[in-house]
Amino acid sequence: MPKISVIVPVYNVEKYLSDCLDSIINQTFHDIEIICVNDGSTDSSPSILSKYSAKDSRIQIINQENRGLSGARNSGIKIATGEYTCFVDSDDRIPVYALQTLLQIAESSQSPIVMSERKLNQPPSETPEPHWQIHTNVMADFVKNRHIFSSAWNKLYRTDLIKNHSFIEGIYFEDWPFLTTLMGQINQFATTEIPCYIYREDNTSITRSSFNTKKVDSYITGIHFVYENFQNKPDLIWAQKRMAIATKMLINKVYHTQDKSLYRYTVAQLDTLFKQKILFKRHIPLKSLLRFWLMKK
């Protein structure tokens, strides 16, 4: 059984895929399996995967019809056999020390999740010495720490923790509800300032593309998902504060579209959540509340 399962969702990334795979196979920690989920790619990504799997037996390929990022990750989770799991998007890379560093922290701190608080745009010039902080006030620290990315990547998870959890399929912004619900299942986590992910800024991420009703619905679905997972639990208040952060992001993104019909749609969805006491306006920053009020005009 490998120590770490690395799950790589792949969809039409022929331009970046080799760089991504090179960064994984050249890690200083070698006891890994690399699960590449070809999510219905129509470019040369499948042939690139075949070439790499032929020269590195740690690489296994799942071919499936397109189910989106969530569906690809869920397929990877299903077959992962490592004690730990991490996610790497196929248009990004990881520093050569990333897996060794995260694993050392996980085992030394006995934490089921280890999070890097920093990401890079370029590879580092040297390998840093591992250092970390343990958090036992889990939900409060997770919500209050502004250096934590609500992304699936840049983290190492115990595989038995995520085996019973799935990313919501068919939505955008699937990472934050997945991570938030995981935090409700653990007693501690560890963070490190060591950057363990190289994020590519020049891709065509959906987070930077035009906003629309489907993306509004994705936020609303995530909010409902988190609420249902924390309802009647002591940490519900912190979950609602994390939901308020997502709401702030939603309001700000919609506000900048200057699309009156999208304003009306978003206001109707959020007003329902406020009336149902799933969300509370007191948790949302005043600037975003002002924008919400202006969207009602």
N, C-alpha and C positions, 0 to 999 in steps of 0.2 A: 504494500500500500504506500503510495507516495505521501510525502509530508504535506505538500501544498498542491491544490488544484487551481490552475489559472484558467479562468473562463474568458474566452475572447469571442464576442459576437461579431460576425462578419457579414457586411452587406455593401457590395459595390465600393470597395475601398482599395482598388488595385494600385492607386497612387501611393498609398501609405502602408499597405499591409506588410511588405517586407521589412520596413523599418520597425514596425511593431513586433513582429515575430523575432527579429534579430535581437531586440532588447530583452526578450523573454528567454530565449535559448542561451544567451550569453550571461545570464545571471551568475553571481558568485555562489549562489545556493543552487544545487543541481537536482535535488530529490523532489522533482515536480512532475505533474502531468499537465499538459497544455491542451485544453478542450476548445477547439475552434468550431463554432457553430455557424455554418454557412447558411444564412437565412434567405435563401432564394436569390443569391447574387446573379446578375446577368452580365457582368463584366468578366475580366480575367481573374478575379479573386479565387474561384475554385481551382484553377490550374496552379496558382501561386501556392495555395494550401497543399496541393498534391506534391509539389516539388519539395516543400519544406518537410512534410510528413515522411517523404522517402529518405531524407537524410537525417531525421531526428525521430527516433522511435517514441519519444515522450509525447509527440503530437498525435492527437486523434481528431478526426473530423466527423462532425454530424452534419448531414445535409437535410434540410427541411424546406418546405414551402414558406414563403415570407410570412412571419408572424410579428415582426417588429422587434425592437431591442429587448423588450420585456420577455417576449416569447423565446428569443434566442438565449437569454440568460437563464430562464426557467428550464430550458432543455439541458443546459450545461449543469445546473444545480442537480438535476435529476440523476445524472450519471457520475457526478463527482465522487471520488473515493479518497481524496486527501483528508488528512486530519484538519487542515485549514483550507480556506478558499479565498481567492481574491479575483477581482474583475478588472480587465484591461480592455478599454475600447480600442477597436482595431485601427483607428486613425491617430492613436496616441502611442506613447512609449513609457517605459519605466527605467529609472537609473539602474545600473548593474548591481548595486547593493540593496535594492528595494526589498526583495523578498527575504534576504538574510536578516536585514535590519528589523523588519516587521515581525518576523518569526522569533527573533531573539527577545524582542520586547514582549511578545505574547506569552512566551514560555517563562520569562523572568518575572513578569508581573502577574501571571496566571489570569490574564484577562481574555474574555471570549471575543472581544473586538479591539483592535488597535487601529487608531486613526492618525494619519499624518495631517498636521495642520497647515502644511504648505505644499504648493505645487510649483513646478518649474516650466519654463518655456524652452530651455536649452539644457543639455546634460551638464551635471556638475563637474568641476575639475578634480575633485578628490572625494574619497569616501569618508563621511563624518563618523564620529564616535557615537554609538547609540546612547540616547538618554530619553527619559519619558516621565510622564506624570500619571498617577492612578486616580481615577474619579469614582467615588462610591455613591455620591449623590447624583445618580445617573441622569434622570430626566432634567433636573434643574441645571446641571453642568452642561448637558448636551444643548439645551435651549439657550443658555446664557453665553456659551463660548462662541463668539463670532468668527473664530478662526477655523471652525469645523465646517467642511464642505458637506452639504447634504447630498452628496453623490455616492454612488455605489463604489466607485473606484477610489484609490488612495487609502485603502483600508484592507485589513486582514481579518477574516471571520473564522471562528470555529465552524466547521462544516455541519456538525450536528445541530448547531443553532439555526442555520438557515435552511436545513432540509425540509422543515415544515412550514416555510414561508415562501411566498411567491411574489414576484413583481406583478403589478396589475397590468394585464395585457389590454391593448387597444387604446392606451392613453399616452399623452406626452407627460414629461416631468414625473416619471414613475419612481425616481430614486428617493425623493424625500419621504413619501409615505412608507416605502419599504424600510428605510433606515429608522424612521421614527418608531414604527411598530416593533422593530427588533430591539430598540433601546428599552422598551417596556418589558422585555423578557429577561434582562440581565441585571446582575447586582453590582457590576463595576465595568469600566472600560479604561483603556489607556490611550493617551495622546502623546505625540512626539512632534517637535518642531523640525525634525529632519524631513526634507522634501522627498517623497517617494513616488512621485508621478510627474511625467513630462506631458503637459497638455498642449495640444496643437491649436494655435489660435486661428490658423488660416483655413480651417475646414468650414463646411456649410451646415453647422449645427442647427437643429430645429429651434434651439433656444434663442437664436439670433434672427430667425426668419419672421415673416409677417404674422401678426397675431390674428386669431379668428375664434369663432364660437367653439370649435372643437378643443382649442387650447384652454378656453374658459372652462369648458366641461371637464377637462382633465384635472384642473385645479380643484373643482368642486367634487369630483369623484375621489380625489386624494384626501380631501378634508373629511368627507363622509367615511372613508376607509379608516382613517386614523381615529375619528371619533368613536366608531363602532368597536375598535380594538381597545379603547381606553375607557369606554363608558362604564360607570360604576366602580372604577378603580381609583386608588388614592392619587395617582399621578395624572388624573384627567386634567387638572388645572394647567399642568406643564404641557400636556399634549395640546390643549387649547391655545396656549401661548405659541407653540410651534405652528399650529394651524393659522394663527394670526400672522405669523411671519410669511407664510405662503399667501395669505390674503393680501397682505401689503404688497407683495411682489405682483400679484394678479392685478390689483387696482392700478399700480404704477404702470404696468405694461399696457393695460387697456387705455388708460388715460392718455398715453402718448400716441395712440393711434388716431386720435381726433375723429373717430368713427362713431357717430351718434347712435346708430342702430346697435353697435356693439356695446356702447355705454348702457343703453336701455336693457339689453340682454343680461349684462353682468350685474347691474343694479338689482334686477329682479331675482337673480340667483342668490346674491348675497343677502338681500333683504329677507329671503326665506330662511336662510341659515341663522340670521340674527333673531328672527321671530321664534325659531325653534330652540333658541338658546344653545345651539351648537357652537356658534361664534359669539364673542362679546366685543363691542366696539371699544371698550376700555383697554383692550389688549393691543389695539392697532395704533400705530404712531399718528400724531395729529396731522402731519403733512399728508399722509395717505387718506385719513378721514376727510380732510378738506377736499382732496381730489375726488373722493367718493361723492361728497355733497355736490361738487361742481358737475359731476357726471349725471346727477339727477335733474339738473336745471334744464 
